[in-house]
Amino acid sequence: MMANHLASETSPYLRQHAGNPVEWDPGGDAALERARREGKPILLSIGYAACHWCHVMAHESFEDQATAAVMNEHFVNIKVDREERPDLDSVYMQAVQAMTGHGGWPMTVFLTPDGEPFFGGTYFPPTDRQGMPSFTRVLHAVSDSYRNRRDSVHASVASIRRIYDAMTPGTGVTGAVALNEPALERAHRSIATQYDARFGGFGAAPKFPPTMQLDFLLRHWARGGETNALEMARDTFLHMARGGIYDQIGGGFARYSVDERWLVPHFEKMLYDNALLARFGAHLFEATKDQEVRRVVEETVEWIAREMTSREGGFYSSLDADSEGEEGRFYLWTPGELDVLLGDDAPAVKAYYGVTESGNFEGRNILFIPALAATLAARADIPTEEMLDAVQRARPTLYAARAERVWPGRDDKVLASWNAHALRGILEADRALGRDDFAALAMSNAEFLAREMIRDDGRVMRTHKDGQTRIPGFLEDQAAVARAMLATFEHSLDVRWLELARRLARVMNAEFWDDATATYYDTAASAEKLVTRPHDATDNAIPSGTSLAVELLLRLAAYDGNEDYRDRANRVMGSLAPLAERYPSAFGHLLGAAEYAITFACHSDYCDMPSPRALDIARETASAGID
């Protein structure tokens, strides 16, 4: 089978589709021009390497010769890795959500040759199923509409255009910070109304790690002493750490739990989740001195070091949910396997990790900790210390046995913003836990980012793999890497990292800021022009570029006394304050930045505040003009 146009791409996700019979193109002007020349609509498919349903649709449809023939005859087919191109993902996800009421991946969007969306959805099955039309039926219907009912296509395009226009930022608010102390207390109370007091977290299943909300709650407690804010933050972290969403043998958190108890994960493991949770966990340990929190933070960073770090010092992106064609197979156990591997320790270990003959996931067992160790030991009539000793002996044995299995696929591209979050998380873990090996890991990554991911003109690049650095970065990359460079300065007190952070911040303002609307756009002024210029200020799985920019500017203003930076940050927070108060769960990182803005002097040891020496160095270099 001949490879299509994806064989030369560096993205592991795109390479997964290089052998498809579909004539995939990675996109760009040439693909749009081909669509115009041939008079065909574009079929845009967006996903990512660790996505389970992306694999399902690929096997069912994109590897099927008959389906591919329909796609090739009627469409110009473009495949995009959402992790490489979050701008395209954001723009077209807005359209799909508007058309269908929901979103997700794989995302399938049909476009005019000018890139305007007119129909879309997520996963389509190979045959009509549970009210969903088959993919081939959708393909024929869309192609027929484009050829014979062009007026309806134009009407759909116009409808989506109105939605894009409505999302264009308005004029920003000037003046004082609108996210003031009463507003932050209202946000805290609003979040508390969604709290699940039984299992931790917020709302019902599925549950994603609410890391940015937890970080805001912890900061809110540190400033104002709200006890229930600390309790929500601590108890949610511990519920997750004891659940199946946490890898009890290898460390690290899965992307989300399909149930309210954090028991059954969607087994993919993402760098960004673990980066943000390590950082939060380090702060939580400083606040509570809880040894269970410390253990989980250490194991999470050790997982990144052991399984997710390249020889160059970059951090890989994700581990797949699937292995041997089954979701979660790598992580599951039977009682018999544990009996053979652990011998006399097996009864205690099975009791500790909730292992039963019937299992808790498709006849096998996801390891989790169903109760406190003392309770579990009493139920099993085993002394608590004896049980814990058995578990301690068992973990390396089980890890070694698991390592002999077929591993999940690893997406080994390096993404700038995700690496920046990991760098900060590991530096915070070192500061909280005193782990010199963590410091060495972080500094190696900082050097990698400076060497491979930052251009001479100060633009951060998005992705690196196989020695190739590609795609000019987005606001989230520019802001996150600048903030990580500042964190590296705070750790090392080496002024070159401070100088680099300042330079990246200047480029961020030049490329992404719009003074008329007091807005940071997600794409640079010099970037490829899309059907709309994306601007998503909500904090989703990772902090938004906007909230990262606000945090960076506030931090630099604290160092340098730069009133322009402080004013920009305040204008952005002012413009977003009504939304952040109304939907605080969508603005957790921004709320945390507002906590920082309100008080520079933190009264808790947990806070990642600059040291007095770092402040002195920053002010000396600013006054001396060293930048």
Secondary structure, 3 states (H helix, E strand, C coil): CCCCCCCCCCCHHHHHCCCCCCCEECCCHHHHHHHHHHCCCEEEEEECCCCHHHHHHHHHHHCCHHHHHHHHHHCEEEEEECCCCHHHHHHHHHHHHHHHCCCCCCEEEEECCCCCEEEEECCCCCCCECCECCHHHHHHHHHHHHHHCHHHHHHHHHHHHHHHHHCCCCCCCCCCCCCCHHHHHHHHHHHHHCECCCCCCECCCCECCCHHHHHHHHHHHHHHCCHHHHHHHHHHHHHHHHCCCECCCCCCECCEECCCCCCCEECCEEHHHHHHHHHHHHHHHHHHCCHHHHHHHHHHHHHHHHHCECCCCCECCEECCEECCEECHHHCECHHHHHHHHHHHHHHHHHHCCCCCCCCECCEECCCCCCCHHHHHHHHCCCHHHHHHHHHHHHHHHHHHHHCCCCCCEECCEEHHHHHHHHHHHHHHHHHHCCHHHHHHHHHHHHHHHHHCECCCCCEEEEEECCEEEEECCHHHHHHHHHHHHHHHHHHCCHHHHHHHHHHHHHHHHHHEECCCCEECCCCCCCCCCCCCCCCCCCCCCCCHHHHHHHHHHHHHHHHCCHHHHHHHHHHHHHHHHHHHHCHHHCHHHHHHHHHHHCCCCCCCCCCCCCHHHHHHHHHHHHCCCC
